[in-house]
């Protein structure tokens, strides 16, 4: 068992020092290059502060530079906290205040923006220092600093939206990442032959799989330029041109590829592992992918940020109708899933309940927010004999006849309408099975007591046609009251449908 993730790096260097590790638009680094840059940066960090196990922010666009920054921070014995360079200044300032005025690794190109936000110049560390080959470091000294770093220490802080307006900083441990990566390597048979096509922003926890599979197996990580994701055919051409054979993408990207029939125009037969997570994957779109890549592995992963990316998985091996829900499957190794009802008792049969998780990958809590941590990281109500911590996801699930876990939706998207308890996710599943619907989202307008459907699709589909096609799939009371067609559903920065923007612009403004 490894003490920290840097042991992956050091082991990989023994055999693969000269193998290409990272490719982005501007730079290509071998594992040896990456190591040298990271260890130089660790010296720069230590010159500014000799602290250990404290957060250091990274304000850089997604690039090889970001990965150098992450490893440099870890080699200094600290915790990295990725920031989104496109976020409003007020949000960045809010996060930095919450992290208690940390050092920030950035570049000359972004330093001016940070100074304008009020960050002190002495807090900034230029990533350019990592590439100064004239800087000497003592390798034994760098590694010796890590002697006190153990697997339960924090590795990174990912910030998610907070209900109070202050983003929540989810603190993940080395142990959580090691447990997750060891499982993924074994489950999906990952080796140095993998060429990973990275989609997720580095401030989104899905990127953890890409980064640490690369470190653990000497796979090559190709950072796909963000602009390619707006053009599915170009995206798949890029995948083919870089010989990418492994992707872990959000479903919205896969949906766009299916809607544009991009795989009809580009040969990507080498893409033999397609994993996805972050939101529900409609079987209609997945069936298109499976028809074009019949020999490839497809896997649906599920998990909140607080459980170190994923806690369940499902390898898609049987056939599904377009209108069926895709299972989220079974617990990952070393994760135990509890499904609890409102009385905190385990559900029976196919009864629906809240998915709760226990295991090695549970987050350490929220940075500087013990009260919020205590609300969702709680004692297992099924065990009163010793401290047994669980994470309450807020997601509703049930077990089907195949003993597979089926995701239904969020507790906060379960509504009471006309006396019926309705899961909005069930309506979305039915909508996405219709031939003319490319993508869809359903929101409840509680003020007007209306179920509102937003969709991308054929312009001539028509509201009457949609309602008619839904009639065999849903009871009358679940058919949307209001139907709104959009050229494109808004996506948030993680690539998921932005439900908050839809609600604000279309429901609460009317």
C-alpha positions as CSV (number, residue, x, y, z in Angstrom):
1,X,0.0,0.0,0.0
2,X,1.4,3.4,-1.0
3,X,1.8,6.2,1.5
4,X,1.1,8.9,-1.0
5,X,0.5,9.3,-4.7
6,X,4.1,10.5,-5.4
7,X,5.2,6.9,-4.9
8,X,3.3,6.2,-8.2
9,X,5.5,8.8,-9.8
10,X,8.8,7.6,-8.4
11,X,8.0,4.0,-9.4
12,X,7.0,5.0,-12.9
13,X,10.3,7.0,-13.3
14,X,12.4,3.9,-12.7
15,X,11.2,2.4,-16.0
16,X,9.6,5.1,-18.0
17,X,11.6,8.3,-17.4
18,X,12.0,9.0,-21.2
19,X,8.4,8.1,-22.2
20,X,6.0,10.9,-23.2
21,X,3.8,11.6,-20.2
22,X,1.8,14.8,-21.2
23,X,0.9,16.4,-24.5
24,X,-0.9,19.7,-24.8
25,X,-1.2,22.3,-27.6
26,X,2.1,24.0,-26.7
27,X,4.2,21.4,-24.8
28,X,5.2,17.8,-24.6
29,X,6.8,16.4,-21.4
30,X,8.4,13.1,-20.6
31,X,7.9,11.7,-17.2
32,X,11.5,12.8,-16.4
33,X,10.8,16.3,-17.6
34,X,7.7,16.4,-15.5
35,X,9.6,15.2,-12.4
36,X,12.4,17.7,-12.9
37,X,10.0,20.7,-13.3
38,X,7.9,19.6,-10.4
39,X,10.8,19.3,-8.0
40,X,12.3,22.6,-9.0
41,X,8.9,24.2,-8.4
42,X,8.8,22.5,-4.9
43,X,11.9,24.5,-4.1
44,X,10.3,27.7,-5.1
45,X,7.3,27.0,-2.9
46,X,9.5,26.1,0.0
47,X,11.5,29.4,-0.4
48,X,8.2,31.2,0.1
49,X,6.9,29.1,2.9
50,X,8.1,26.1,4.9
51,X,4.6,25.0,5.8
52,X,3.4,21.5,5.3
53,X,-0.1,20.1,4.5
54,X,-1.5,23.6,3.7
55,X,-3.5,24.5,0.5
56,X,-1.7,26.2,-2.4
57,X,-3.9,27.5,-5.2
58,X,-3.2,26.9,-8.9
59,X,-4.5,29.6,-11.2
60,X,-3.6,28.3,-14.6
61,X,-5.5,27.2,-17.7
62,X,-5.7,23.4,-18.3
63,X,-2.3,22.5,-19.5
64,X,0.9,20.7,-18.8
65,X,1.8,23.7,-16.6
66,X,-1.1,22.8,-14.3
67,X,0.1,19.2,-13.9
68,X,3.6,20.5,-13.1
69,X,2.1,22.8,-10.5
70,X,0.1,20.0,-8.9
71,X,3.1,17.7,-8.6
72,X,5.4,20.6,-7.4
73,X,2.9,21.4,-4.7
74,X,2.7,17.7,-3.6
75,X,6.6,17.4,-3.6
76,X,6.6,20.5,-1.3
77,X,4.4,18.5,1.1
78,X,1.3,20.6,0.6
79,X,-2.2,20.4,-0.9
80,X,-3.2,21.7,-4.3
81,X,-6.4,23.6,-5.0
82,X,-7.2,24.1,-8.7
83,X,-9.0,27.3,-9.6
84,X,-10.9,28.2,-12.8
85,X,-9.2,31.0,-14.6
86,X,-12.5,31.9,-16.3
87,X,-14.4,32.3,-13.0
88,X,-15.5,35.8,-11.9
89,X,-13.0,37.6,-9.8
90,X,-15.4,37.8,-6.9
91,X,-15.6,34.0,-6.8
92,X,-11.8,33.5,-7.0
93,X,-11.4,36.0,-4.1
94,X,-14.0,34.2,-2.1
95,X,-12.2,30.9,-2.5
96,X,-8.8,32.4,-1.7
97,X,-10.2,34.0,1.4
98,X,-11.8,30.7,2.4
99,X,-8.4,29.0,2.0
100,X,-6.9,31.7,4.2
101,X,-4.8,33.7,1.8
102,X,-2.7,30.9,0.3
103,X,0.3,31.0,-2.1
104,X,-0.9,30.9,-5.7
105,X,1.0,29.2,-8.5
106,X,0.3,31.1,-11.7
107,X,2.0,32.5,-14.8
108,X,3.0,35.9,-16.0
109,X,0.0,35.9,-18.3
110,X,-2.4,35.6,-15.3
111,X,-0.5,37.4,-12.6
112,X,-2.0,40.8,-13.5
113,X,-5.5,39.4,-13.1
114,X,-4.7,38.1,-9.6
115,X,-3.1,41.4,-8.6
116,X,-6.3,43.2,-9.7
117,X,-8.3,40.9,-7.4
118,X,-6.2,42.1,-4.5
119,X,-3.8,39.1,-4.2
120,X,-0.4,40.3,-2.8
121,X,2.5,40.0,-5.2
122,X,4.5,38.1,-2.6
123,X,1.9,35.4,-2.7
124,X,2.4,34.6,-6.4
125,X,4.8,31.9,-7.6
126,X,5.5,31.9,-11.4
127,X,5.2,28.5,-13.1
128,X,8.1,29.7,-15.3
129,X,10.4,29.0,-12.3
130,X,9.7,25.2,-12.9
131,X,11.3,25.3,-16.3
132,X,14.6,27.0,-15.3
133,X,17.1,24.2,-16.0
134,X,19.9,26.1,-14.2
135,X,18.2,25.5,-10.8
136,X,19.7,22.6,-8.9
137,X,17.8,20.5,-6.4
138,X,18.9,17.7,-4.1
139,X,16.7,14.8,-4.9
140,X,17.2,13.1,-1.5
141,X,16.3,16.3,0.3
142,X,13.1,16.7,-1.8
143,X,12.0,13.1,-1.1
144,X,13.1,13.3,2.6
145,X,10.6,16.1,3.1
146,X,7.8,13.6,2.3
147,X,8.7,11.1,5.1
148,X,5.9,12.5,7.3
149,X,3.3,12.5,4.5
150,X,0.9,9.6,5.0
151,X,-2.1,8.3,3.1
152,X,-4.7,10.0,5.3
153,X,-3.2,13.5,4.6
154,X,-4.9,15.7,2.1
155,X,-3.9,15.7,-1.5
156,X,-6.2,18.3,-3.1
157,X,-9.2,20.6,-2.5
158,X,-11.9,20.8,-5.2
159,X,-14.4,23.6,-4.8
160,X,-18.1,23.0,-5.6
161,X,-21.1,25.3,-5.4
162,X,-22.2,26.2,-1.9
163,X,-25.8,27.1,-0.9
164,X,-24.5,30.1,1.2
165,X,-22.7,31.6,-1.8
166,X,-19.3,30.4,-0.6
167,X,-18.0,27.5,-2.6
168,X,-17.4,24.3,-0.6
169,X,-13.9,23.0,-0.5
170,X,-14.0,19.2,-0.6
171,X,-10.8,17.8,1.0
172,X,-9.6,14.6,-0.6
173,X,-6.9,12.4,0.9
174,X,-4.0,10.5,-0.7
175,X,-5.6,7.3,0.5
176,X,-8.8,8.1,-1.3
177,X,-7.0,8.6,-4.6
178,X,-4.7,5.6,-4.2
179,X,-7.8,3.4,-3.4
180,X,-9.6,4.7,-6.4
181,X,-6.7,4.4,-8.9
182,X,-5.7,0.9,-7.8
183,X,-9.3,-0.2,-8.3
184,X,-9.6,1.5,-11.7
185,X,-6.3,0.0,-13.0
186,X,-7.4,-3.5,-12.1
187,X,-11.1,-3.1,-13.2
188,X,-10.3,-1.6,-16.6
189,X,-6.9,-3.3,-17.2
190,X,-5.0,0.0,-17.6
191,X,-1.3,-0.2,-18.8
192,X,1.4,2.0,-20.3
193,X,-0.2,1.4,-23.7
194,X,-3.1,3.7,-22.8
195,X,-3.3,7.1,-24.5
196,X,-5.8,9.1,-22.5
197,X,-7.8,11.8,-24.1
198,X,-8.5,14.3,-21.2
199,X,-11.7,16.3,-21.3
200,X,-12.5,17.3,-17.7
201,X,-11.2,20.6,-16.4
202,X,-8.7,20.1,-13.7
203,X,-10.9,21.9,-11.2
204,X,-13.5,19.1,-11.8
205,X,-12.8,15.9,-9.9
206,X,-13.4,13.7,-13.0
207,X,-9.9,14.7,-14.0
208,X,-8.4,12.7,-11.1
209,X,-8.8,9.5,-13.0
210,X,-6.9,10.8,-16.0
211,X,-4.1,12.3,-14.0
212,X,-3.4,9.4,-11.7
213,X,-3.9,6.6,-14.2
214,X,-1.1,8.4,-16.1
215,X,1.1,8.5,-13.1
216,X,0.4,5.0,-11.9
217,X,0.7,3.1,-15.2
218,X,2.9,5.4,-17.4
219,X,0.0,6.0,-19.8
220,X,0.3,9.1,-21.9
221,X,-2.1,12.0,-21.1
222,X,-3.3,14.0,-24.1
223,X,-5.0,17.3,-23.1
224,X,-7.6,17.8,-25.7
225,X,-7.9,21.5,-26.6
226,X,-11.2,22.8,-25.2
227,X,-12.4,24.4,-28.4
228,X,-12.6,20.9,-30.1
229,X,-15.5,19.9,-27.8
230,X,-17.8,22.5,-29.5
231,X,-17.4,20.6,-32.9
232,X,-18.0,16.9,-32.5
233,X,-16.6,15.8,-35.9
234,X,-13.4,17.8,-35.3
235,X,-13.2,16.3,-31.8
236,X,-13.3,12.8,-33.1
237,X,-10.8,13.6,-35.9
238,X,-8.5,14.9,-33.1
239,X,-9.0,11.7,-31.1
240,X,-8.1,9.6,-34.2
241,X,-5.1,11.7,-35.1
242,X,-3.6,11.4,-31.6
243,X,-4.3,7.6,-31.4
244,X,-6.3,8.1,-28.2
245,X,-7.7,4.8,-27.0
246,X,-9.1,5.7,-23.6
247,X,-11.6,8.5,-22.6
248,X,-13.4,9.4,-19.5
249,X,-15.9,12.1,-20.5
250,X,-19.1,13.7,-19.2
251,X,-22.2,12.3,-21.0
252,X,-23.0,15.7,-22.6
253,X,-19.9,15.3,-24.9
254,X,-20.9,11.8,-25.9
255,X,-24.5,13.0,-26.5
256,X,-23.3,15.8,-28.8
257,X,-21.2,13.3,-30.8
258,X,-24.2,11.0,-31.2
259,X,-26.6,13.8,-32.1
260,X,-24.3,15.0,-34.9
261,X,-23.5,11.4,-36.1
262,X,-19.8,12.3,-35.8
263,X,-18.7,8.7,-35.7
264,X,-20.2,8.2,-39.2
265,X,-17.5,10.6,-40.5
266,X,-14.4,9.6,-38.6
267,X,-12.7,6.2,-38.0
268,X,-12.0,5.8,-34.3
269,X,-11.8,2.0,-34.1
270,X,-8.8,2.3,-31.8
271,X,-10.9,3.9,-29.1
272,X,-11.4,0.8,-27.1
273,X,-12.3,2.1,-23.6
274,X,-15.1,4.7,-23.2
275,X,-15.9,5.7,-19.6
276,X,-18.4,8.4,-18.6
277,X,-19.7,10.0,-15.4
278,X,-21.1,13.2,-14.0
279,X,-24.8,13.0,-15.1
280,X,-27.2,10.4,-16.5
281,X,-26.2,8.8,-19.8
282,X,-29.3,8.2,-22.1
283,X,-29.3,4.8,-23.7
284,X,-30.5,6.2,-27.0
285,X,-27.2,8.0,-27.4
286,X,-25.1,5.3,-25.9
287,X,-26.6,2.7,-28.3
288,X,-25.3,4.9,-31.2
289,X,-21.8,4.7,-29.7
290,X,-22.1,1.0,-29.1
291,X,-23.2,0.4,-32.7
292,X,-20.2,2.2,-34.0
293,X,-17.6,0.7,-31.6
294,X,-19.0,-2.8,-31.0
295,X,-15.8,-4.2,-29.6
296,X,-15.1,-1.4,-27.2
297,X,-15.6,-1.3,-23.4
298,X,-18.3,1.2,-22.2
299,X,-18.6,1.9,-18.5
300,X,-20.9,4.1,-16.5
301,X,-19.3,5.5,-13.4
302,X,-21.1,7.3,-10.6
303,X,-20.0,9.2,-7.6
304,X,-20.0,12.7,-6.0
305,X,-16.8,14.7,-5.4
306,X,-17.0,13.8,-1.7
307,X,-16.3,10.1,-2.4
308,X,-13.1,10.7,-4.5
309,X,-14.8,10.8,-7.9
310,X,-16.7,7.5,-8.1
311,X,-18.1,4.8,-5.8
312,X,-20.1,2.6,-8.3
313,X,-19.5,1.4,-11.8
314,X,-21.3,-0.5,-14.5
315,X,-19.7,-2.2,-17.5
316,X,-22.3,-2.0,-20.3
317,X,-22.5,-5.6,-21.6
318,X,-26.2,-6.3,-22.2
319,X,-28.6,-4.6,-24.6
320,X,-30.8,-1.7,-23.5
321,X,-33.9,-0.1,-25.0
322,X,-33.6,3.6,-25.7
323,X,-36.2,4.3,-23.0
324,X,-34.5,2.3,-20.3
325,X,-32.4,3.7,-17.5
326,X,-28.7,2.8,-17.6
327,X,-27.7,1.3,-14.2
328,X,-24.9,2.8,-12.2
329,X,-24.2,-0.8,-11.3
330,X,-22.2,-2.0,-8.3
331,X,-19.9,-0.6,-5.6
332,X,-16.3,-0.1,-6.5
333,X,-13.8,-2.1,-4.5
334,X,-13.5,-0.9,-0.9
335,X,-16.7,1.1,-1.2
336,X,-19.9,0.0,0.6
337,X,-23.2,1.4,-0.6
338,X,-26.2,1.8,1.8
339,X,-29.6,2.7,0.5
340,X,-31.6,4.3,3.4
341,X,-35.2,5.3,3.7
342,X,-36.5,8.4,5.5
343,X,-36.4,6.5,8.8
344,X,-32.7,5.7,8.3
345,X,-33.4,2.1,7.7
346,X,-32.1,0.0,4.9
347,X,-34.6,-0.4,2.1
348,X,-36.0,-3.7,1.0
349,X,-36.6,-5.1,-2.4
350,X,-36.9,-2.5,-5.1
351,X,-37.8,0.3,-2.6
352,X,-36.2,3.6,-3.4
353,X,-34.0,5.4,-0.9
354,X,-31.0,7.7,-0.5
355,X,-27.6,6.3,-1.6
356,X,-25.1,6.6,1.2
357,X,-21.4,5.5,1.0
358,X,-18.8,4.3,3.4
359,X,-15.2,3.3,2.6
360,X,-11.6,4.4,2.1
361,X,-12.4,7.0,-0.5
362,X,-14.7,9.3,1.5
363,X,-13.5,12.9,1.7
364,X,-11.9,14.3,4.9
365,X,-14.7,16.9,4.9
366,X,-15.1,20.5,3.8
367,X,-12.2,22.9,4.3
368,X,-12.8,25.2,7.2
369,X,-16.5,24.2,7.5
370,X,-17.0,21.6,10.3
371,X,-20.7,22.4,10.6
372,X,-21.4,21.6,6.9
373,X,-19.2,18.5,7.1
374,X,-21.2,17.2,10.1
375,X,-24.4,17.5,8.1
376,X,-23.4,15.0,5.4
377,X,-20.5,13.0,6.8
378,X,-22.3,11.3,9.6
379,X,-22.4,8.2,11.7
380,X,-23.8,5.1,10.0
381,X,-27.3,4.7,11.5
382,X,-27.1,1.0,11.0
383,X,-24.1,0.7,13.3
384,X,-24.0,2.1,16.8
385,X,-21.0,0.0,18.0
386,X,-18.1,2.2,16.8
387,X,-17.4,5.3,14.7
388,X,-18.4,4.3,11.2
389,X,-18.6,7.3,9.0
390,X,-20.9,7.5,5.9
391,X,-21.4,10.2,3.3
392,X,-25.0,11.1,2.4
393,X,-25.2,11.8,-1.3
394,X,-28.7,13.2,-1.5
395,X,-29.2,10.9,-4.6
396,X,-32.2,8.6,-4.8
397,X,-31.7,5.0,-6.1
398,X,-33.2,1.5,-6.1
399,X,-32.1,-2.0,-6.9
400,X,-33.5,-3.7,-10.0
401,X,-34.2,-7.3,-10.8
402,X,-30.5,-7.8,-11.8
403,X,-29.3,-6.5,-8.4
404,X,-28.0,-3.4,-10.2
405,X,-28.2,0.0,-8.6
406,X,-30.5,2.4,-10.7
407,X,-30.0,6.1,-10.2
408,X,-33.4,8.0,-10.2
409,X,-32.5,11.6,-9.3
410,X,-31.7,14.0,-6.6
411,X,-33.7,14.2,-3.4
412,X,-34.2,17.9,-4.2
413,X,-35.6,17.1,-7.7
414,X,-38.3,14.9,-6.3
415,X,-41.5,16.9,-6.4
416,X,-45.0,16.6,-5.1
417,X,-47.4,17.4,-8.0
418,X,-51.2,16.9,-8.2
419,X,-50.8,14.7,-5.1
420,X,-48.2,12.5,-6.8
421,X,-44.6,12.1,-5.8
422,X,-42.6,12.5,-9.1
423,X,-38.9,12.0,-10.0
424,X,-38.0,14.6,-12.7
425,X,-35.2,12.2,-13.8
426,X,-37.8,9.7,-14.9
427,X,-39.4,12.2,-17.2
428,X,-36.0,13.1,-18.6
429,X,-35.3,9.4,-19.3
430,X,-38.5,9.1,-21.3
431,X,-37.9,12.3,-23.2
432,X,-34.4,11.4,-24.2
433,X,-35.7,8.1,-25.8
434,X,-37.8,10.1,-28.3
435,X,-36.4,10.2,-31.8
436,X,-36.5,13.9,-32.3
437,X,-35.1,14.9,-28.9
438,X,-31.3,15.5,-28.9
439,X,-31.0,16.6,-25.3
440,X,-33.4,17.5,-22.6
441,X,-33.8,18.9,-19.1
442,X,-36.9,19.0,-16.8
443,X,-37.4,21.6,-14.1
444,X,-40.4,22.1,-11.7
445,X,-41.7,25.7,-11.4
446,X,-43.0,25.5,-7.9
447,X,-44.5,29.0,-8.1
448,X,-46.7,28.2,-11.0
449,X,-47.0,24.5,-10.3
450,X,-45.7,23.6,-13.7
451,X,-43.4,20.8,-15.0
452,X,-41.3,22.6,-17.6
453,X,-39.3,20.7,-20.3
454,X,-36.4,22.2,-22.1
455,X,-35.0,20.5,-25.1
456,X,-32.7,20.6,-28.2
457,X,-34.1,18.8,-31.2
458,X,-35.9,18.9,-34.5
459,X,-37.6,22.2,-35.2
460,X,-40.6,20.5,-36.7
461,X,-41.2,18.1,-33.7
462,X,-43.9,20.2,-32.2
463,X,-45.4,20.2,-28.7
464,X,-48.4,18.1,-29.6
465,X,-46.1,15.4,-31.1
466,X,-43.9,15.3,-28.0
467,X,-46.9,14.9,-25.7
468,X,-48.4,12.2,-28.0
469,X,-45.1,10.2,-28.0
470,X,-44.8,10.5,-24.2
471,X,-48.3,9.1,-23.6
472,X,-47.3,5.4,-23.8
473,X,-44.2,6.1,-21.6
474,X,-45.5,8.2,-18.8
475,X,-48.7,8.7,-16.8
476,X,-50.7,11.8,-17.7
477,X,-49.7,13.7,-14.6
478,X,-46.0,13.4,-15.5
479,X,-46.2,14.8,-19.0
480,X,-44.7,18.3,-19.0
481,X,-47.0,21.3,-18.7
482,X,-44.7,23.6,-20.6
483,X,-42.4,22.7,-23.4
484,X,-39.6,25.1,-24.5
485,X,-37.2,24.4,-27.4
486,X,-33.7,25.9,-27.2
487,X,-31.0,26.0,-29.9
488,X,-28.6,24.7,-27.2
489,X,-29.1,23.8,-23.5
490,X,-26.7,25.8,-21.4
491,X,-23.8,23.8,-19.9
492,X,-21.8,24.6,-16.8
493,X,-18.0,24.6,-16.8
494,X,-17.9,20.9,-16.0
495,X,-19.8,20.1,-19.2
496,X,-23.1,19.3,-17.4
497,X,-26.5,20.8,-18.2
498,X,-26.7,24.1,-16.2
499,X,-30.1,23.7,-14.4
500,X,-29.6,26.8,-12.3
501,X,-29.2,29.0,-15.3
502,X,-32.2,27.5,-17.0
503,X,-34.3,28.1,-13.8
504,X,-33.1,31.6,-13.4
505,X,-33.5,32.7,-17.0
506,X,-36.7,30.9,-17.9
507,X,-38.7,30.2,-14.8
508,X,-38.0,32.8,-12.1
509,X,-37.7,35.7,-14.6
510,X,-41.2,35.1,-16.1
